[in-house]
Amino acid sequence: MEPFPSDEFALPPSPTGWRGWTFDLHLAFAFLTRVPLPSLTARADGALAAGALTRAMRVFPVVGATIGVMGALIYGGAIGLALSPTLAAMAAIAAMVMLTGGMHEDGLADSADGLGGRDRQRKLDIMRDSRTGTYGVLALIFSVGLRAGALAAMADPRRVLVALVVAGAMSRAAMPLAMSLNQPARTDGLGASAGSGKPGPTARIAVAGAGVLALAMVGTAGITVVVAMGVVTALLSGIARRQIGGYTGDVLGAVGQVVEIAVLLVLAR
């Protein structure tokens, strides 16, 4: 692609102050969901300033919590139509997958396939391949099954609402945390572009916000939730570092998925 000829189309700097928070929230919703939103830039290729996505991750928990609310509304509606908790749970998960475009599920499947490769480059090649293998299919089956089982075990729509909001927030906060614990495994791709910034401060804001939300909504169980999120994120980050030398966009998606599962299982007890 030819470079843009004038400063009129240069990469705009991310705004600061309250406008910066609004900008980040817009970018986070545009990135994590399929909600049709207006473009944030006048550039034809939609490019943003370096580090814009990394900074926007500080509000990822807000998007995750909103997705959880949408899933809980579907669950409550299904229960109101006299569906069983299991069917209502499946409907809620399907709705959230449609809202996000299945991007986290895709990351989980690609990571499950790729981490079974013979060497680092082969693992990365498999993760970039759009085809889904046996490990990826099994990972998706377990992901949907465990989440649906946890929601069905709660049964009460009010418990499901709380659980999906907390799990949505914690799973999205885990992504910048995983970035802060690792380095990009590639020099290109989504993981590398998202990492063009300082994930440390972003991770602290995201984790603190999600943690406060968890404590406010589930009380002392929120401590267990935060610990579970931290343990799962550190464990998966360590595996990715040993296997492929860091994180990719798929790894971040997998981290979010596994943390969501872990939080729902904790809250289903």
MIDOFI-751599 format. One record per residue (C-alpha): y, z negated, x negated; residue number from 1; residue in one letter. Coordinates in Angstrom, 1 decimal, decimal comma. Example, Ala and Ser with C-alpha at 12.3 -4.5 7.8 and 13.67 -1.06 7.14 Angstrom:
2
<pt yy="-4,5" zz="-7,8" xx="-12,3" i="1" aa="A"/>
<pt yy="-1,1" zz="-7,1" xx="-13,7" i="2" aa="S"/>
REM end
This chain:
269
<pt yy="0,0" zz="0,0" xx="0,0" i="1" aa="M"/>
<pt yy="3,4" zz="0,9" xx="-1,3" i="2" aa="E"/>
<pt yy="5,8" zz="-2,0" xx="-2,0" i="3" aa="P"/>
<pt yy="8,6" zz="-2,6" xx="0,6" i="4" aa="F"/>
<pt yy="11,7" zz="-0,9" xx="-0,7" i="5" aa="P"/>
<pt yy="14,4" zz="-3,4" xx="0,3" i="6" aa="S"/>
<pt yy="15,0" zz="-7,1" xx="0,5" i="7" aa="D"/>
<pt yy="15,1" zz="-6,7" xx="4,2" i="8" aa="E"/>
<pt yy="11,3" zz="-6,8" xx="4,2" i="9" aa="F"/>
<pt yy="10,9" zz="-9,3" xx="1,4" i="10" aa="A"/>
<pt yy="8,6" zz="-12,2" xx="2,0" i="11" aa="L"/>
<pt yy="10,6" zz="-14,7" xx="4,0" i="12" aa="P"/>
<pt yy="10,6" zz="-18,3" xx="2,6" i="13" aa="P"/>
<pt yy="9,0" zz="-20,9" xx="4,9" i="14" aa="S"/>
<pt yy="11,7" zz="-22,9" xx="6,8" i="15" aa="P"/>
<pt yy="12,1" zz="-26,6" xx="6,2" i="16" aa="T"/>
<pt yy="13,0" zz="-29,6" xx="8,3" i="17" aa="G"/>
<pt yy="12,0" zz="-29,7" xx="11,9" i="18" aa="W"/>
<pt yy="12,0" zz="-25,9" xx="11,9" i="19" aa="R"/>
<pt yy="9,4" zz="-26,0" xx="9,2" i="20" aa="G"/>
<pt yy="7,1" zz="-28,2" xx="11,4" i="21" aa="W"/>
<pt yy="7,5" zz="-25,7" xx="14,3" i="22" aa="T"/>
<pt yy="6,8" zz="-22,8" xx="12,0" i="23" aa="F"/>
<pt yy="3,7" zz="-24,5" xx="10,6" i="24" aa="D"/>
<pt yy="2,4" zz="-25,3" xx="14,1" i="25" aa="L"/>
<pt yy="2,9" zz="-21,6" xx="15,1" i="26" aa="H"/>
<pt yy="1,1" zz="-20,4" xx="12,0" i="27" aa="L"/>
<pt yy="-1,7" zz="-22,9" xx="12,5" i="28" aa="A"/>
<pt yy="-2,3" zz="-21,9" xx="16,1" i="29" aa="F"/>
<pt yy="-2,2" zz="-18,2" xx="15,1" i="30" aa="A"/>
<pt yy="-4,7" zz="-18,7" xx="12,3" i="31" aa="F"/>
<pt yy="-7,1" zz="-21,1" xx="14,0" i="32" aa="L"/>
<pt yy="-7,2" zz="-19,6" xx="17,5" i="33" aa="T"/>
<pt yy="-7,1" zz="-16,3" xx="19,3" i="34" aa="R"/>
<pt yy="-4,1" zz="-17,3" xx="21,3" i="35" aa="V"/>
<pt yy="-1,7" zz="-14,2" xx="21,3" i="36" aa="P"/>
<pt yy="1,4" zz="-15,4" xx="19,6" i="37" aa="L"/>
<pt yy="4,4" zz="-13,4" xx="18,3" i="38" aa="P"/>
<pt yy="4,5" zz="-12,5" xx="14,6" i="39" aa="S"/>
<pt yy="6,2" zz="-14,9" xx="12,2" i="40" aa="L"/>
<pt yy="7,5" zz="-12,2" xx="10,0" i="41" aa="T"/>
<pt yy="9,3" zz="-8,8" xx="10,3" i="42" aa="A"/>
<pt yy="7,0" zz="-7,3" xx="7,6" i="43" aa="R"/>
<pt yy="4,7" zz="-4,6" xx="8,8" i="44" aa="A"/>
<pt yy="1,7" zz="-6,2" xx="7,1" i="45" aa="D"/>
<pt yy="2,5" zz="-9,6" xx="8,5" i="46" aa="G"/>
<pt yy="2,5" zz="-11,2" xx="5,0" i="47" aa="A"/>
<pt yy="4,0" zz="-14,7" xx="4,5" i="48" aa="L"/>
<pt yy="5,3" zz="-16,5" xx="1,6" i="49" aa="A"/>
<pt yy="2,8" zz="-17,9" xx="-0,9" i="50" aa="A"/>
<pt yy="1,6" zz="-21,4" xx="0,1" i="51" aa="G"/>
<pt yy="2,7" zz="-21,0" xx="3,8" i="52" aa="A"/>
<pt yy="-0,8" zz="-21,4" xx="5,1" i="53" aa="L"/>
<pt yy="-1,6" zz="-24,3" xx="2,8" i="54" aa="T"/>
<pt yy="1,5" zz="-26,1" xx="4,1" i="55" aa="R"/>
<pt yy="0,6" zz="-25,3" xx="7,7" i="56" aa="A"/>
<pt yy="-2,7" zz="-27,1" xx="7,3" i="57" aa="M"/>
<pt yy="-0,8" zz="-30,4" xx="7,7" i="58" aa="R"/>
<pt yy="-0,8" zz="-29,7" xx="11,4" i="59" aa="V"/>
<pt yy="-4,3" zz="-28,3" xx="11,6" i="60" aa="F"/>
<pt yy="-5,4" zz="-31,6" xx="13,4" i="61" aa="P"/>
<pt yy="-2,9" zz="-30,9" xx="16,2" i="62" aa="V"/>
<pt yy="-4,6" zz="-27,5" xx="16,8" i="63" aa="V"/>
<pt yy="-8,1" zz="-29,0" xx="16,5" i="64" aa="G"/>
<pt yy="-7,2" zz="-31,7" xx="19,1" i="65" aa="A"/>
<pt yy="-5,8" zz="-29,1" xx="21,4" i="66" aa="T"/>
<pt yy="-9,0" zz="-27,0" xx="21,2" i="67" aa="I"/>
<pt yy="-10,8" zz="-30,2" xx="22,0" i="68" aa="G"/>
<pt yy="-8,7" zz="-30,7" xx="25,1" i="69" aa="V"/>
<pt yy="-9,6" zz="-27,2" xx="26,3" i="70" aa="M"/>
<pt yy="-13,3" zz="-27,8" xx="25,8" i="71" aa="G"/>
<pt yy="-13,1" zz="-31,1" xx="27,6" i="72" aa="A"/>
<pt yy="-11,3" zz="-29,4" xx="30,6" i="73" aa="L"/>
<pt yy="-14,2" zz="-26,9" xx="30,8" i="74" aa="I"/>
<pt yy="-16,7" zz="-29,8" xx="30,6" i="75" aa="Y"/>
<pt yy="-15,0" zz="-31,7" xx="33,3" i="76" aa="G"/>
<pt yy="-14,8" zz="-28,6" xx="35,5" i="77" aa="G"/>
<pt yy="-18,5" zz="-27,9" xx="35,0" i="78" aa="A"/>
<pt yy="-19,4" zz="-31,5" xx="35,9" i="79" aa="I"/>
<pt yy="-17,2" zz="-31,2" xx="39,0" i="80" aa="G"/>
<pt yy="-19,2" zz="-28,1" xx="40,0" i="81" aa="L"/>
<pt yy="-22,3" zz="-30,3" xx="39,9" i="82" aa="A"/>
<pt yy="-23,7" zz="-28,8" xx="36,7" i="83" aa="L"/>
<pt yy="-25,8" zz="-31,1" xx="34,5" i="84" aa="S"/>
<pt yy="-24,2" zz="-32,7" xx="31,4" i="85" aa="P"/>
<pt yy="-26,3" zz="-30,4" xx="29,2" i="86" aa="T"/>
<pt yy="-25,1" zz="-27,2" xx="30,9" i="87" aa="L"/>
<pt yy="-21,5" zz="-28,6" xx="31,0" i="88" aa="A"/>
<pt yy="-21,7" zz="-29,3" xx="27,3" i="89" aa="A"/>
<pt yy="-22,9" zz="-25,7" xx="26,6" i="90" aa="M"/>
<pt yy="-20,0" zz="-24,3" xx="28,7" i="91" aa="A"/>
<pt yy="-17,5" zz="-26,5" xx="26,7" i="92" aa="A"/>
<pt yy="-18,8" zz="-25,3" xx="23,4" i="93" aa="I"/>
<pt yy="-18,8" zz="-21,7" xx="24,5" i="94" aa="A"/>
<pt yy="-15,2" zz="-22,0" xx="25,6" i="95" aa="A"/>
<pt yy="-14,1" zz="-23,5" xx="22,3" i="96" aa="M"/>
<pt yy="-16,0" zz="-20,8" xx="20,4" i="97" aa="V"/>
<pt yy="-14,2" zz="-18,1" xx="22,4" i="98" aa="M"/>
<pt yy="-10,8" zz="-19,8" xx="21,8" i="99" aa="L"/>
<pt yy="-11,3" zz="-19,9" xx="18,0" i="100" aa="T"/>
<pt yy="-13,1" zz="-16,5" xx="17,8" i="101" aa="G"/>
<pt yy="-16,1" zz="-18,3" xx="16,3" i="102" aa="G"/>
<pt yy="-14,4" zz="-18,3" xx="12,9" i="103" aa="M"/>
<pt yy="-15,8" zz="-21,7" xx="11,9" i="104" aa="H"/>
<pt yy="-19,3" zz="-20,8" xx="13,1" i="105" aa="E"/>
<pt yy="-19,1" zz="-17,7" xx="11,0" i="106" aa="D"/>
<pt yy="-18,2" zz="-19,7" xx="8,0" i="107" aa="G"/>
<pt yy="-21,1" zz="-22,1" xx="8,6" i="108" aa="L"/>
<pt yy="-23,6" zz="-19,2" xx="8,9" i="109" aa="A"/>
<pt yy="-22,3" zz="-17,3" xx="5,9" i="110" aa="D"/>
<pt yy="-22,4" zz="-20,5" xx="3,8" i="111" aa="S"/>
<pt yy="-25,9" zz="-21,3" xx="4,9" i="112" aa="A"/>
<pt yy="-27,0" zz="-17,8" xx="3,9" i="113" aa="D"/>
<pt yy="-25,1" zz="-17,6" xx="0,7" i="114" aa="G"/>
<pt yy="-25,9" zz="-21,0" xx="-0,8" i="115" aa="L"/>
<pt yy="-29,6" zz="-19,9" xx="-0,8" i="116" aa="G"/>
<pt yy="-28,9" zz="-17,1" xx="-3,3" i="117" aa="G"/>
<pt yy="-30,3" zz="-16,8" xx="-6,8" i="118" aa="R"/>
<pt yy="-27,1" zz="-17,1" xx="-8,9" i="119" aa="D"/>
<pt yy="-23,4" zz="-17,7" xx="-8,4" i="120" aa="R"/>
<pt yy="-22,4" zz="-14,0" xx="-8,0" i="121" aa="Q"/>
<pt yy="-25,3" zz="-13,3" xx="-5,7" i="122" aa="R"/>
<pt yy="-24,4" zz="-16,3" xx="-3,6" i="123" aa="K"/>
<pt yy="-20,8" zz="-15,1" xx="-3,3" i="124" aa="L"/>
<pt yy="-21,9" zz="-11,6" xx="-2,4" i="125" aa="D"/>
<pt yy="-24,2" zz="-12,8" xx="0,3" i="126" aa="I"/>
<pt yy="-21,4" zz="-14,9" xx="1,8" i="127" aa="M"/>
<pt yy="-19,1" zz="-11,9" xx="1,9" i="128" aa="R"/>
<pt yy="-21,8" zz="-9,8" xx="3,6" i="129" aa="D"/>
<pt yy="-21,1" zz="-9,6" xx="7,4" i="130" aa="S"/>
<pt yy="-24,8" zz="-9,7" xx="8,2" i="131" aa="R"/>
<pt yy="-26,4" zz="-13,0" xx="9,2" i="132" aa="T"/>
<pt yy="-29,7" zz="-14,1" xx="7,7" i="133" aa="G"/>
<pt yy="-32,4" zz="-16,6" xx="8,7" i="134" aa="T"/>
<pt yy="-30,5" zz="-19,6" xx="7,3" i="135" aa="Y"/>
<pt yy="-27,3" zz="-18,6" xx="9,0" i="136" aa="G"/>
<pt yy="-29,0" zz="-18,2" xx="12,4" i="137" aa="V"/>
<pt yy="-30,8" zz="-21,6" xx="12,0" i="138" aa="L"/>
<pt yy="-27,5" zz="-23,2" xx="11,0" i="139" aa="A"/>
<pt yy="-25,8" zz="-21,9" xx="14,2" i="140" aa="L"/>
<pt yy="-28,7" zz="-23,0" xx="16,4" i="141" aa="I"/>
<pt yy="-28,6" zz="-26,6" xx="14,9" i="142" aa="F"/>
<pt yy="-24,8" zz="-26,6" xx="15,2" i="143" aa="S"/>
<pt yy="-24,7" zz="-25,7" xx="18,9" i="144" aa="V"/>
<pt yy="-27,7" zz="-27,8" xx="19,7" i="145" aa="G"/>
<pt yy="-26,4" zz="-31,0" xx="18,0" i="146" aa="L"/>
<pt yy="-22,9" zz="-30,7" xx="19,5" i="147" aa="R"/>
<pt yy="-24,3" zz="-30,0" xx="23,0" i="148" aa="A"/>
<pt yy="-26,7" zz="-32,8" xx="22,7" i="149" aa="G"/>
<pt yy="-24,0" zz="-35,3" xx="21,6" i="150" aa="A"/>
<pt yy="-21,7" zz="-34,3" xx="24,5" i="151" aa="L"/>
<pt yy="-24,6" zz="-34,4" xx="27,0" i="152" aa="A"/>
<pt yy="-25,5" zz="-37,9" xx="25,7" i="153" aa="A"/>
<pt yy="-22,0" zz="-39,1" xx="26,5" i="154" aa="M"/>
<pt yy="-22,1" zz="-37,6" xx="30,0" i="155" aa="A"/>
<pt yy="-18,9" zz="-39,2" xx="31,1" i="156" aa="D"/>
<pt yy="-16,1" zz="-36,6" xx="31,0" i="157" aa="P"/>
<pt yy="-13,6" zz="-39,2" xx="29,8" i="158" aa="R"/>
<pt yy="-15,8" zz="-40,0" xx="26,8" i="159" aa="R"/>
<pt yy="-16,3" zz="-36,3" xx="26,1" i="160" aa="V"/>
<pt yy="-12,5" zz="-35,8" xx="26,2" i="161" aa="L"/>
<pt yy="-11,9" zz="-38,5" xx="23,6" i="162" aa="V"/>
<pt yy="-14,8" zz="-37,3" xx="21,4" i="163" aa="A"/>
<pt yy="-13,7" zz="-33,6" xx="21,4" i="164" aa="L"/>
<pt yy="-10,1" zz="-34,5" xx="20,7" i="165" aa="V"/>
<pt yy="-11,0" zz="-36,8" xx="17,8" i="166" aa="V"/>
<pt yy="-13,7" zz="-34,4" xx="16,4" i="167" aa="A"/>
<pt yy="-11,3" zz="-31,4" xx="16,7" i="168" aa="G"/>
<pt yy="-8,6" zz="-33,2" xx="14,8" i="169" aa="A"/>
<pt yy="-10,9" zz="-34,7" xx="12,1" i="170" aa="M"/>
<pt yy="-12,8" zz="-31,4" xx="11,5" i="171" aa="S"/>
<pt yy="-9,5" zz="-29,5" xx="10,9" i="172" aa="R"/>
<pt yy="-8,2" zz="-32,3" xx="8,7" i="173" aa="A"/>
<pt yy="-11,3" zz="-31,9" xx="6,5" i="174" aa="A"/>
<pt yy="-10,4" zz="-28,4" xx="5,5" i="175" aa="M"/>
<pt yy="-7,3" zz="-29,2" xx="3,4" i="176" aa="P"/>
<pt yy="-9,1" zz="-32,3" xx="2,1" i="177" aa="L"/>
<pt yy="-11,9" zz="-30,0" xx="0,9" i="178" aa="A"/>
<pt yy="-9,4" zz="-27,8" xx="-0,8" i="179" aa="M"/>
<pt yy="-7,8" zz="-30,7" xx="-2,6" i="180" aa="S"/>
<pt yy="-11,2" zz="-31,7" xx="-3,9" i="181" aa="L"/>
<pt yy="-12,1" zz="-28,3" xx="-5,3" i="182" aa="N"/>
<pt yy="-10,7" zz="-25,0" xx="-6,5" i="183" aa="Q"/>
<pt yy="-11,1" zz="-21,5" xx="-5,1" i="184" aa="P"/>
<pt yy="-14,4" zz="-19,9" xx="-6,1" i="185" aa="A"/>
<pt yy="-12,8" zz="-16,4" xx="-6,1" i="186" aa="R"/>
<pt yy="-9,5" zz="-15,0" xx="-7,2" i="187" aa="T"/>
<pt yy="-9,3" zz="-13,0" xx="-3,9" i="188" aa="D"/>
<pt yy="-10,2" zz="-13,6" xx="-0,3" i="189" aa="G"/>
<pt yy="-9,0" zz="-16,1" xx="2,3" i="190" aa="L"/>
<pt yy="-9,9" zz="-19,2" xx="0,3" i="191" aa="G"/>
<pt yy="-7,9" zz="-18,1" xx="-2,6" i="192" aa="A"/>
<pt yy="-4,9" zz="-17,1" xx="-0,6" i="193" aa="S"/>
<pt yy="-5,0" zz="-20,3" xx="1,5" i="194" aa="A"/>
<pt yy="-5,1" zz="-22,2" xx="-1,7" i="195" aa="G"/>
<pt yy="-1,9" zz="-20,7" xx="-3,1" i="196" aa="S"/>
<pt yy="0,0" zz="-24,0" xx="-2,8" i="197" aa="G"/>
<pt yy="-0,5" zz="-27,7" xx="-3,3" i="198" aa="K"/>
<pt yy="-3,2" zz="-28,9" xx="-0,9" i="199" aa="P"/>
<pt yy="-3,0" zz="-32,5" xx="-2,0" i="200" aa="G"/>
<pt yy="0,1" zz="-33,5" xx="0,0" i="201" aa="P"/>
<pt yy="-1,0" zz="-31,4" xx="2,9" i="202" aa="T"/>
<pt yy="-4,4" zz="-33,0" xx="2,9" i="203" aa="A"/>
<pt yy="-2,9" zz="-36,5" xx="2,9" i="204" aa="R"/>
<pt yy="-0,7" zz="-35,7" xx="5,9" i="205" aa="I"/>
<pt yy="-3,6" zz="-34,1" xx="7,8" i="206" aa="A"/>
<pt yy="-6,1" zz="-36,9" xx="7,1" i="207" aa="V"/>
<pt yy="-3,6" zz="-39,6" xx="7,9" i="208" aa="A"/>
<pt yy="-2,6" zz="-38,0" xx="11,2" i="209" aa="G"/>
<pt yy="-6,2" zz="-37,4" xx="12,2" i="210" aa="A"/>
<pt yy="-7,1" zz="-40,9" xx="11,2" i="211" aa="G"/>
<pt yy="-4,3" zz="-42,5" xx="13,2" i="212" aa="V"/>
<pt yy="-5,3" zz="-40,5" xx="16,2" i="213" aa="L"/>
<pt yy="-9,0" zz="-41,6" xx="15,8" i="214" aa="A"/>
<pt yy="-8,0" zz="-45,2" xx="15,6" i="215" aa="L"/>
<pt yy="-5,7" zz="-45,0" xx="18,6" i="216" aa="A"/>
<pt yy="-8,4" zz="-43,3" xx="20,7" i="217" aa="M"/>
<pt yy="-11,6" zz="-45,0" xx="19,7" i="218" aa="V"/>
<pt yy="-10,5" zz="-48,2" xx="18,1" i="219" aa="G"/>
<pt yy="-12,5" zz="-49,6" xx="15,3" i="220" aa="T"/>
<pt yy="-15,0" zz="-46,8" xx="15,6" i="221" aa="A"/>
<pt yy="-12,2" zz="-44,7" xx="14,2" i="222" aa="G"/>
<pt yy="-12,9" zz="-46,3" xx="10,8" i="223" aa="I"/>
<pt yy="-16,5" zz="-45,0" xx="10,9" i="224" aa="T"/>
<pt yy="-15,3" zz="-41,6" xx="12,0" i="225" aa="V"/>
<pt yy="-12,9" zz="-41,4" xx="9,0" i="226" aa="V"/>
<pt yy="-15,6" zz="-42,5" xx="6,6" i="227" aa="V"/>
<pt yy="-18,0" zz="-40,0" xx="8,0" i="228" aa="A"/>
<pt yy="-15,5" zz="-37,2" xx="7,6" i="229" aa="M"/>
<pt yy="-14,7" zz="-38,2" xx="4,0" i="230" aa="G"/>
<pt yy="-18,4" zz="-38,5" xx="3,0" i="231" aa="V"/>
<pt yy="-19,4" zz="-35,2" xx="4,6" i="232" aa="V"/>
<pt yy="-16,4" zz="-33,4" xx="3,1" i="233" aa="T"/>
<pt yy="-17,0" zz="-34,8" xx="-0,4" i="234" aa="A"/>
<pt yy="-20,7" zz="-34,0" xx="-0,2" i="235" aa="L"/>
<pt yy="-20,2" zz="-30,4" xx="0,9" i="236" aa="L"/>
<pt yy="-17,4" zz="-29,9" xx="-1,6" i="237" aa="S"/>
<pt yy="-19,7" zz="-31,1" xx="-4,4" i="238" aa="G"/>
<pt yy="-22,5" zz="-28,7" xx="-3,3" i="239" aa="I"/>
<pt yy="-20,0" zz="-25,8" xx="-3,2" i="240" aa="A"/>
<pt yy="-18,7" zz="-26,7" xx="-6,7" i="241" aa="R"/>
<pt yy="-22,1" zz="-26,8" xx="-8,2" i="242" aa="R"/>
<pt yy="-23,4" zz="-23,7" xx="-6,5" i="243" aa="Q"/>
<pt yy="-20,4" zz="-21,3" xx="-6,5" i="244" aa="I"/>
<pt yy="-17,7" zz="-23,1" xx="-8,6" i="245" aa="G"/>
<pt yy="-15,4" zz="-24,1" xx="-5,7" i="246" aa="G"/>
<pt yy="-14,6" zz="-23,2" xx="-2,1" i="247" aa="Y"/>
<pt yy="-14,2" zz="-20,0" xx="-0,2" i="248" aa="T"/>
<pt yy="-12,9" zz="-19,5" xx="3,4" i="249" aa="G"/>
<pt yy="-16,5" zz="-19,7" xx="4,6" i="250" aa="D"/>
<pt yy="-17,0" zz="-23,0" xx="2,8" i="251" aa="V"/>
<pt yy="-13,9" zz="-24,4" xx="4,5" i="252" aa="L"/>
<pt yy="-15,2" zz="-23,2" xx="7,9" i="253" aa="G"/>
<pt yy="-18,6" zz="-24,8" xx="7,2" i="254" aa="A"/>
<pt yy="-17,0" zz="-28,1" xx="6,2" i="255" aa="V"/>
<pt yy="-15,1" zz="-28,1" xx="9,5" i="256" aa="G"/>
<pt yy="-18,3" zz="-27,4" xx="11,5" i="257" aa="Q"/>
<pt yy="-20,4" zz="-30,1" xx="9,8" i="258" aa="V"/>
<pt yy="-17,6" zz="-32,7" xx="10,1" i="259" aa="V"/>
<pt yy="-17,2" zz="-31,9" xx="13,8" i="260" aa="E"/>
<pt yy="-21,0" zz="-32,4" xx="14,3" i="261" aa="I"/>
<pt yy="-20,9" zz="-35,7" xx="12,3" i="262" aa="A"/>
<pt yy="-18,0" zz="-37,1" xx="14,3" i="263" aa="V"/>
<pt yy="-19,6" zz="-36,2" xx="17,7" i="264" aa="L"/>
<pt yy="-22,8" zz="-37,8" xx="16,6" i="265" aa="L"/>
<pt yy="-21,0" zz="-41,0" xx="15,6" i="266" aa="V"/>
<pt yy="-19,2" zz="-41,1" xx="18,9" i="267" aa="L"/>
<pt yy="-22,3" zz="-40,4" xx="21,0" i="268" aa="A"/>
<pt yy="-24,0" zz="-43,6" xx="19,9" i="269" aa="R"/>
REM end
